[in-house]
C-alpha cells in the first residue's frame, strides 16, 4: 500500500492506471476511520475486483466548515487510519496537506457551487458547507480520476448533491451510495461520535428513536400524516433528553429533496440534533 501526499504524484498514478485500463474505486473521507468507512472500502474492492485499484482519501477539508464549527477539533488519527487501510488492502491512501489542496501562492479562488439541492436542510443550517463539499470532491475526482466513487447514505443530502454535480458537469464517475452503518443501539456511525462522553452517548440514540417513531407512525396509520404534526411530536421526543436540542427535522421527496406537506410510505426523513455541543445528523426512508 502507498501513502501519497502530493497532488502531482497521485495524478501520475491515476494516469498510469488509465493508460493500463485499470478500474479505480474511490472512497473520500475526512479520516478518523470507523467500521462504516471500512465497509465502503470493502464495497469498493467488490466493485473493481482484485485487479482494480482502491483509493481512500484522508483530508479534513477546511472549506466545508463554518467559522464557529469544529474544524480545529475534528479528530485526526492518520497513523491509525493508515494501519486500518493496510489491513483492508487499500492500494493508495491519498492524504494531502491544505497547501496541496488550496495553494496560497497564487491565491486559491475557484469554487464549485450546486444551486438547488444545497439550499435545503444542511445547506440552510450551514450556508457555506456544500460549496466546500462540492469543491473538494470535484478536486479529488480530478486528482484520483476514479471510475466509481462510494459515499455513505448517512450523508444522504451530500450524496444527492454530488450525484447532481457529476451529472451536470459530466464527470465520468459512477456514484454508489452504500447503506448507513449503525451501532447496535441504532446510532449512525460517525467520527464525531468520539465527542460524546458519559451520558451524552446514550442520549445520542434519540436520533434513531425519532426515526423509529416516524416509521411506526407511517406503518400504523392508514392515511398520510401531517408533516407539521409529526415534526412537533418528534421535537418533543428529542428534547426530552436533557442535552438534546433539535436543529431541524425534515420530510421530503427522496429524488428532489423538496419538502412534503404530508408524510407517507416512501417519504424520506432527515434530522440534525445537538447533543451537548456535538451536532449529529441522520436520515432514513420511511
N, C-alpha and C positions, 0 to 999 in steps of 0.2 A: 504494500500500500504506500502511496505517495502523499505527502502533505505539501501542498503548493500554496505559496503566499503571494506570488506575483501574477498580475493580470496577464501579462505577456506570456509567461510560462504556461498558464492554463490555456490560453488561446492557441499556443503552439501544439499542446497535447490534443486539444479538440480538433485542430486542423488535421493532425496526423490521423486521428480516428475517422474523420470524414473521408479522407482520401482512401482509407482502407475499408470503407463501408462498414465500420463497426457501429452498432447501435449503442446509444448512450441514454441512460435514465438518470434523472437529476432530482435530488431531494434538497431543497433550500431550507435552511434552519438558522436560528439565532443561537444555536448551541445549547449548553446545559441539557444534554440529551436525556430523554426518558424512554420507557418502553414504547410509547406512542410513536416517537421519532423512528425507533428501530423497526417498528412494524412497517413504516413507509419504506425503509431500506430493503426489507425482505420483499415487499411488493415490487420495488424497483428491480431487484435481482430476478424475480419471477418473470417480469415483463421482457427483459432483454436476454435472459438466459445466461449460461456460463460463458459464452463467447462475447457477450456485451460488456459494457463498462457502466459502473455505478459511481456517480459523483455526488458527494454530500458537501454542501457549503455551510460554513460556520461564520456568521457575520452578524454582529449586533448593529443594526442599521440606524444611525442617528437621525436620519431624516423622517422616520416614521414615529418618532417620539415627540410629544409636545413639550413646551418649556417647563411644565411642572410635573412631568411624568418620570418614570423610574429608569431612565437611560443609564445614569451613572451607577445605579444599584443593581441593574439587571444581572442575574447570575452568569458568571463566566468560568468555565472549567475546561479549558482547551485540552490539557493533557489527558484528563479523564475521558473526554469525548473522543479523542483520537484512539485511545485504547478500545473503547466500545465499537468504534468503526472498524478497527482492525479485526476484532472478534467476529463482526458481521461480514467480513470480507468485502468492504467497500474498496474500490480501486483507487479513488482520489478523494482526499479531503481538501477542499479549497477554503482557505482561511485568510483572506486578505486583511490588510490594515485599512483604517479610514483614509489614509493618504493615497493608497492604491485605488480605492473606490471613488473618492471625491477629492481629486487633486486641488491643491490651493494655488498652484503656480503653473499655468494660469488658473484663475478662479473658476470653480465648477458653477455652471449657471443654467443647465438644461434639465428639465423635469418632464415626466410623463404623467398626464392627468386624464383620468376617466371622469366624464362629466355627469353621469346619471346615477348609476348604482352606488357610487361613492358618496352621494349626498345623504343617504339614509342611515339609520341606526348608528353603527360605529362612526360613520362619517359625520353625523350630526353631533355626536358627543366629542369626537376627536377630529376637528376640521382639517388638520394637515396630515392626518395619519395615512390615508390611502394614496395621497400623492407620493409620499415616501415609499410606500409598498410597491406601487406600480413602477416607480423609477428604478428602485434597486432590483426588482425582478426582471425588468427589461434589460438592465445592465448585465445581470447574471446570465440571462439567456444568450446575450451576445458574446459573453465570455466563455461559457461552458458549451454552447451550441448543442443542447440536448435534442433528442428525438421525442422524449417523453419527460414530463415533469410531474411529480407526485406531491399533492397537498393533502392535508388532513381536513376532514369535514368539520372539526371543531371551529375552524375559522371559515364558516360557510360563506359569509359575505365576501371575504377576501378571495376565496377560490372562485366565486362568481365573477368578481371584478377582473381577476387575472384571466379567466376564460374569455371575458369580453375584450380585454386588451389584445389577447392573442388573435382573436377573430378580426378585430377592427384593424390591427396593424400588420396582419398577415405573417405572424411569427410561425415558422414551420415546426411547431411543437404541439404534441398531443398532451392535453391536461387530464390527469387522472386524479379523482378525489376519493380518498380512502376513508373508511368509517372512523368515527371518533373512538379513540382508545380510552377506556374508563378504568378507574379503580374499582375494587369490589363493592364499594358503597355508592357507586354511581358518579362520583366526582370525575369530570373530564380531566385527563392528564394534561398538565401544563407546567412549564418551567417556573411560572410564578407561584405554583403551589408550595414551593420551598419557603415562601414568605410566611406561610400560615403556621403559627406556633400555638401550642397548647390547645385551648378550646376552640380557637378560630378554625382549625382544620375540620372539626366536627360540624361547626356552623356552616362551613362552605358547602356541605351537601345539600343545602337548601335550594341551590340552583337545580340539581337533579330532581329534588322533591317537587319543585314548581313545574318542571316538565312532566313528571308523572301525574301531578294533579290535573294539568291541562289535558293530557291524554285520556285520563279517566273521565273527565267531563265530556270529551268528544265521544267516547265509547258508550256512555250511559245515557246520553240524551239523543232523542230521535231527530231533533231539528237543529239547524245551525245556531251557534251561540253568539250572543252579542260580544264583540271584541272588547268594548269598554267595560262590560260587566266582568268578563274573565280577567282583564288586566287588574281591576280593583281587587278581585278575590286573591290573585297571586301576589299583589303588593302586600296585602295583609299577611299572607302566609310567610313571605320573605322577611318582612320587618318584625315578625315575632321573635326572630333571632336578635339578641342584643347588639351584636356587632354588624348586622347586615343593613345595608342601605341600597335600595333599588336605583339604578341609573336609568335603565329602560327595560321594558318587555314589549315586544312587537310580534304581531301575527301578520303573515304576508304570503303572497304568491311565490312559490319557490323558483319560478322561472324569471319573473320580472323584478322580484323583491319589493313590489308595491304593496302597501298595507291593505288589509281587508277589513271590511266592516263587520263581517260575520266569520266565525271560526267553525270549520267542519273537517272531516277526514281529508287529509291531503294538504291542509294548510301547514305552513312552516312557522316555527316559533323560534325567536332568538331573545336572549336576555343578557344584561350586564349588571353585575351586582358588586358593590364594595363590601368586602368582609374585613372590617377594620380599615386599614389603608390599602389593602390589596384589591385590585379590580379584576374580577373574573368574568369570563363570557362562556356561553354555552348555547346550543341550539338543537332542534330536533324536528323531524316531520311528525305531525300528529295523525 
